[in-house]
Amino acid sequence: MSFEPRSPDFEATVRATFAGQAFMQLIGADISRLVPGELDLICARRPDLTQQHGYFHAGVTSAIADSAAGLAALTLFDSGSGVLTTEYKINLVAPGDGDQLIARGWVIRPGRTLTVCKSDVFANNDSCETLIATGLFTMMQLAATSH
């Protein structure tokens, strides 16, 4: 699905918002694709991001899924707006066994206040992607003066 952004500076807004997410910096996530209504994040495997069996921790998987969906929504929000997750449901469908995670977030239904998004997370090994999580997210557009 193709969407038109409401803000001409949507890309700068998204990148600034992402840069302000200290947790994304902590886990080493980065934006790998950004277009109106869609955003991909990548996160390289590190020992401190894994759980006791050596798979990516579900918290890391959920966090990048949430951020990918939220930032995808933000690409369609009014200039100066922020984004806040109001609800999400995530299913972990396979162990996070890969060299990196790729979270692909996209808008399903944009709205003036609430926007519904989807995010899938894949474990990547030598260019072979395995779906490990899928989620549905509701994002709220925050006014420019909100914190």
C-alpha positions as CSV (number, residue, x, y, z in Angstrom):
1,M,0.0,0.0,0.0
2,S,1.3,3.5,-0.9
3,F,0.8,6.5,1.4
4,E,1.5,10.2,1.0
5,P,3.2,11.8,4.0
6,R,1.5,14.8,5.6
7,S,4.8,16.4,6.4
8,P,7.5,17.3,3.8
9,D,10.2,16.8,6.5
10,F,8.9,13.4,7.6
11,E,12.3,11.7,7.1
12,A,14.2,14.2,9.3
13,T,11.5,13.8,12.0
14,V,11.7,10.1,11.9
15,R,15.5,10.0,12.1
16,A,15.6,12.6,14.9
17,T,13.0,10.6,16.9
18,F,15.0,7.4,16.3
19,A,18.2,9.1,17.5
20,G,16.4,10.1,20.7
21,Q,15.5,6.6,21.6
22,A,18.3,5.7,23.9
23,F,17.3,2.0,24.1
24,M,17.6,1.6,20.3
25,Q,21.1,3.1,20.6
26,L,21.9,0.7,23.5
27,I,21.0,-2.4,21.5
28,G,22.7,-1.1,18.4
29,A,19.6,-0.9,16.2
30,D,19.7,1.2,13.0
31,I,17.3,2.3,10.3
32,S,17.9,0.3,7.1
33,R,14.9,1.5,5.1
34,L,12.5,4.4,5.4
35,V,9.7,5.3,3.0
36,P,6.2,6.8,3.8
37,G,4.3,4.3,5.8
38,E,7.1,1.8,6.1
39,L,10.3,1.4,8.0
40,D,12.9,-1.3,8.6
41,L,15.2,-1.6,11.5
42,I,18.2,-3.9,11.9
43,C,20.0,-5.1,15.0
44,A,23.2,-7.2,15.0
45,R,23.6,-10.1,17.2
46,R,25.6,-9.5,20.4
47,P,26.0,-11.8,23.4
48,D,24.4,-9.2,25.7
49,L,21.2,-9.3,23.6
50,T,20.6,-13.0,24.0
51,Q,18.8,-15.1,26.5
52,Q,20.0,-18.3,28.2
53,H,19.7,-20.5,25.1
54,G,21.7,-18.1,22.9
55,Y,18.7,-16.8,21.0
56,F,17.9,-13.1,20.7
57,H,16.0,-12.1,23.8
58,A,12.2,-11.6,23.3
59,G,12.6,-8.1,24.8
60,V,14.9,-7.1,22.0
61,T,12.7,-8.7,19.4
62,S,9.6,-6.9,20.8
63,A,11.4,-3.6,21.1
64,I,12.5,-3.4,17.5
65,A,9.1,-4.6,16.3
66,D,7.5,-1.8,18.3
67,S,9.9,0.9,17.2
68,A,9.7,-0.2,13.5
69,A,5.9,0.1,13.7
70,G,5.9,3.4,15.6
71,L,8.4,5.0,13.3
72,A,6.4,3.8,10.2
73,A,3.4,5.5,11.7
74,L,5.4,8.7,12.3
75,T,6.2,9.0,8.6
76,L,2.5,9.8,8.0
77,F,1.9,12.1,11.0
78,D,1.6,15.9,10.9
79,S,4.8,18.0,11.0
80,G,6.2,18.3,14.5
81,S,4.2,15.4,15.9
82,G,5.4,12.6,18.1
83,V,4.4,9.0,18.3
84,L,3.4,6.8,21.3
85,T,2.4,3.2,21.3
86,T,-1.0,2.7,22.9
87,E,-1.4,-1.1,22.4
88,Y,0.4,-4.0,20.8
89,K,0.1,-7.8,20.5
90,I,3.1,-9.8,19.5
91,N,3.5,-13.4,18.7
92,L,6.9,-15.0,18.9
93,V,6.7,-17.7,16.3
94,A,10.3,-19.1,16.2
95,P,13.5,-18.7,18.2
96,G,15.6,-15.6,17.3
97,D,18.5,-17.5,15.9
98,G,20.4,-15.3,13.5
99,D,23.3,-13.0,12.9
100,Q,20.9,-10.0,13.0
101,L,17.3,-9.2,13.4
102,I,15.3,-7.2,10.8
103,A,12.1,-5.6,11.9
104,R,9.8,-4.5,9.1
105,G,7.0,-2.1,10.2
106,W,4.3,-0.7,8.0
107,V,1.0,1.2,8.3
108,I,-2.2,-0.8,7.8
109,R,-4.7,2.0,8.5
110,P,-3.6,5.6,9.1
111,G,-5.8,7.9,11.2
112,R,-5.8,11.4,12.6
113,T,-5.1,10.3,16.1
114,L,-4.7,6.5,16.1
115,T,-2.8,4.5,13.4
116,V,-2.8,0.8,13.1
117,C,0.4,-0.9,12.1
118,K,2.0,-4.3,11.6
119,S,5.5,-5.4,12.2
120,D,7.3,-8.6,11.4
121,V,10.7,-9.5,12.7
122,F,13.0,-11.9,10.9
123,A,16.2,-13.5,12.0
124,N,18.8,-13.2,9.2
125,N,21.6,-15.8,8.6
126,D,23.7,-15.5,5.5
127,S,20.8,-13.7,3.7
128,C,18.3,-16.4,4.7
129,E,15.4,-14.8,6.6
130,T,13.2,-16.7,9.1
131,L,10.1,-15.1,10.5
132,I,10.4,-15.1,14.3
133,A,7.7,-12.6,15.4
134,T,4.7,-10.8,14.1
135,G,2.7,-8.1,15.8
136,L,-0.2,-5.7,15.5
137,F,0.3,-2.2,16.9
138,T,-1.8,0.9,17.6
139,M,0.1,4.2,17.6
140,M,-1.1,7.6,18.8
141,Q,-0.1,10.8,17.2
142,L,1.1,13.2,19.8
143,A,0.9,17.0,19.5
144,A,4.2,18.8,19.1
145,T,4.1,20.1,22.7
146,S,3.6,16.6,24.2
147,H,6.5,14.8,26.0
